[in-house]
Amino acid sequence: MIKTDIIIIGAGPVGLFAIFEAGLLKLKCHLIDSLPQPGGQCSEIYPKKPIYDIPGYPSVLAGELVDKLMEQAEPFKPGFTLGEAAVKIDKVAEDKFIVTTDKGTQHEAPIVMIAGGLGVFEPRKPPIEGLENYEDKGVEYIIKDPEFYRGKRCVIAGGGDSALDWAIYLTDKNIASEVSLVHRRSSFRGHLDSVQRVMDLADQGKINLITEAEVVGIDGNDKVENVTIKHKTDGEFKKETDHFIPLFGLKPSLGPIADWGLEIEKNAIKVDTRDYSTNIPGIYAIGDVNTYEGKLKLILCGFHEGTIALQSAFARIYPDKKNVLKYTTVNGVQGF
């Protein structure tokens, strides 16, 4: 049994920053995450993608942000159970919860803080026969490291920001030897500046833009060798490629969280905005996993929610102690 003050379910940016805020209150944290490394989506899905709305960072790569958050949390010596999913919460006393993972590891604490992001993700896959046979053999639903595509021919499918951004990135950085962007409509759903940039690159002959078309087939021996594209007016044709990357987004699901007796609304956990507590006393939800009127799904909002929730958690753990807010600018981290 792993015992701690606060069990944090989810080791994404919001969960990692909560370690720091808990440490200032002299509360120990242990984090559980189904991924094999901390960082959540920032590490698993887009580690090389820049983020522009983190205070103090005009631009920071998602993976670098995770590294900095880990560095910030390190003085408070958090514990981690990684590669295991939290599947069960039991309230065994008025001030005690036990969280069990899918591998049977048990954790005990008076406070549970759910920072599970958007939950469990599955890629939205196009209905192409035999597609699964080429997964990890030239078919990828997420671009984790763009260098993986160095000197390769890539066919990207999709019309949203992810498809546009990666088509631009692989072209601008001269990473892929050839980039083709296939979209079933003539208009795109992404930001207008990204759409214009793709159009410009297509006019310059740097991106092969194929609109009003979709990928309907895939072939190859041990790996992807070509895809079949069906055009609205020109019919079907084959295109040789090394990688087919359908970027149609991810389907989020709360997974086991939905069965924990929490009040769920819009596929998220409903919370009280006074302290981001749930309908179960002692359980809090912070970051994208929660919902309330005016909710914004931004990392920086999750940082705020975690800070407020931890003040409430301290009061639950130590009802007779008065917590006097101290400023790190005066005390420094070691002064707490």
N, C-alpha and C positions, 0 to 999 in steps of 0.2 A: 504493500500500500504506500503510495506516494502522498505525503501530507504537506500541505502548504497553506498560505493564507488565502490566495486567490487562484482559482483554476481559470485560465483563459483558453477558450476554445477558438482556435484560429490564430495562426502566426503570421498574418499579413501585416502591413504597415501599422494599422490601427492597434492590433494586438501587441505589436512590438513597442509602440510608443507608450502603451499602458504600463509596460514593465517599468519604464522610467518614472512615470507619475506615481505608480505604486511605491517605487523605491524611495521617493521623496517622503512618503508617509511611513516608511519603514515596514512596508508590507511585502512579503515574498510572493513571487508568482511562479506558476508552472504552466507551460503552454502545451496544448495538444493540437496537432495538425496532421491531416492525412497525407500531405506532401512530405517528401523525404528531406526537405530543407526549409528554413524559414523564408518568409517573404510573400507567400500567397501568390496571387496572380502576377505580381510584379516580378517574381522569380521564375514562375512556371510558364507564364504566357507571353510576357513582353519585357524581358530583362533589359533589352537593348533599346527600348522605346523611350524617347524623352518625355518628361512630365514638366509642365510649365506653370502649374498653380500651387507649388509648394512654397510657402513663405521663406524668403531668404535665398531661394534658388531660382534665378531666371530660367534655368533649364537644368534638369538632372535626369540621368538615365534611371529607369525604374530599379535596375539591379544595384546601382550606386546608392540610391535612397535606402534600400534595404540594408546595405553594408553600413551606412551611417547610423541607421536606427539600431542595429546590432551593437555598434560601437558605443552608442549613447546608453544602451541598456546594460552593457557588460559590467559596470561597477556594482550592479545590484544582483549579480549572480543568479539569473533565472534558470529554471529547469525546463527541459524540453522532452516531450514524447512525440517523435516525428515518425512519419510513415504509418501512423495508426489513426483511424477515424473514431471520434467520440460517438458512440451509438446509444448510450443510456445514461440518464441522470436519475439517481434515487435520493430522496430526502430522508435521511435516517434519523435526524433529530431536528430540533427547532433551529439550530445553528450549524448544521452539518449536512453536506451533500457528498455523494460518491458518484464520480463520473467514470464509466467503464468504456474502454475502447473495443474495437472489433477484434483485437488480439488478446483481450482479457485483462489488459493492464488497468488497475484501479487507482483512482486519485481521490483524495479526501480534502475538503476545504469548507469553510463557512460561507464562501462567496464563489459564485460561478459567473464569469463574464463571457458572453458569447460575442465573438468578433469574427464570425464566419464569413464575412464578405457577402457575396451573392449566393453562397452555398456551394453545392456540387455542380460542376459544369460538364456538359456534353456538347461536342461540336454538332452543328446543324450540317448534316451530310446530304449532298445531292443524290437523287435517286438514280445512280449509275450502277448497272449490273456488274458484279464482281469487284466493286470499288474496294471493299475490305481486304481483298487479296493483295492489294498494293500498298496498304498502310505500312509506313516505315520502310517502304521500298520505292519511294518516289512520290508518295501521297502524304502530305502533311496538312493538318487542319489549323496549326498554329506555327508561326515563325518565332522560334526561340532565339536562335543565333543566326543573323543574316550571313555571317561568314560561311555557314554551311552550304550556301548557294554560290560561292565564289566560282566564277567561270562556267556556271551551269545555265542551261536553257530552262526558263521557268514560265509556266502558264498559270496565271492567277485568275480565279473566278470570283466575282462578287461586285457589288455596286456601292458598298458603304465605305466608311472612313478607313477601316482596316485594309481593305483591298486597295484603295487609292494610295494610302500612306506607304504601304510596303512596295507597291509598284514604283512609286516615286523614289523611295529609299534605295531599292536594289539597282535602280537606273542611275540616279544622281551620284551614288558612291562607286559606280563602275564595278559593282559586285557581280551581278549576273551577266553572262555573255549575251543573253537575249531575254527580254521580258515581254510577255503577251498578257494583256488584260482583257478578259472575256466577261461581258455583261449582257443580260437578256433584254435590257431596255436601252434606249438611246440617251436617257437622262440618268443621273446618279443621285444617291441619297446623301453623299458626303458633303463636307464643307466646300463652299463655292471656290475658295482659293485652291483647294486640293484638286477639285475638278478641273479648274483652269490650268493648273500645272500639268496634269495628265494630258490635257488637250494640246498644250504647248509641246510637250515631249513627243507626242504622237506626230504632230506637224513637223517636228525636227527629225522624225524617223528613228527616235530612240526607244519608243514604246510601240509595240504592235497592238493597237487598240481595235478590238473586235466587238462592236455593239450589236444589239438585236440578235444575239446568238447565245448559245449555251453549250457546255460540254456534255455530251450524251454517251460517250463511250471511252474506254481506256484499254490499252493493249501493251503487251510486253512479255518477255520470257521470265527472268528472275526479278525484273524491276520495270518501272514505267519506261516505255520507249516512245509512245505516241498517244495522243488523245483524239477523239472524234468530236468535231465541233459542228453543230447544226445551226446554220444561219437562216434568218427569217425568209430571205429572198433567194440566197445563193445555194441553199441546200446543205448537204453534209460534205465535210472534207476532213482529212486527217492532218494533224500537225505533230511533227517530231518534237519531243521535249524530254528533259531529264527529271523534271518535277512538275506535278500538278498540285496546286495549292488552292483548294476551295475555301474562301474566307466568307462564310455566310453567317458568322456569329456563333455564339455559344448559348446553349439553353441552360439557364440556371434552375436549380431545384434545391429546396431546403434539405432534402434528404432526411436522415433520421431526426433532425431538429423538429420536423413537423409533428412528431409523435411524442413530444416531451410535455404536453399539457400546456404549452404556452399559447397565448392569444395570437392568432395569425391573421394578418390582413394583407391582401395584395402580395401574397407569397413572401411576406416578411414578418418579423416579430413586432407586434405593437408595443410601444413603450410610453412611459410617462416622461415628458420632457423636463420635469423638474430634476430628475436624476438618471433618466434612461433605464429605469427599473421596469421589469416585466410584471405580469400578473402573479408571478410566483415570487414572494419576498426572498431576497438573497440572490436572485438571478437577474443579471443585467444584460442588455444587448446594445452593442455599440457598432458604429460603422454601417456599411451597406446592408447588413443583415436586418436592421431595424426599420420601422416606419412610424411616422407621425405627421401631423399636418405641417406642411412647409418643408418636408424633408428634402435635402439635397444630397445626392450620392457622390460626395467628394471626399477624398482622403483627409483634407484639412478639417472637414466637419467631423469626421470620425475621431480625429485627435481631440477636438473640443469635447465631444460626447464622453470619451474615455476619461478625460480629466475630471469632469463633473461627476461621473459615475463612481469614480474611485473615492472622492470626498464622501459620498453617501455610503460606500462600502466600509470605509474607515469607521464611520459612526455606527454601523451595524456591528462591526467586530468589537469596537471599544466604546460602548454606549456611555460609559462614565468618564471617558477622556475628552478633554476639550482640544480640538485641533486648531492651532493657530497657524494661519497661512504664512509661510515663509517664502521669501524671494530668493531664487538661485543667484541673482546678481549680488546679493548681500552675503549669503552663506556659502555659495559654491555647492557643488554636488556632495563633497565630502562632509559638509556641515550638517547633513540631514541624517 
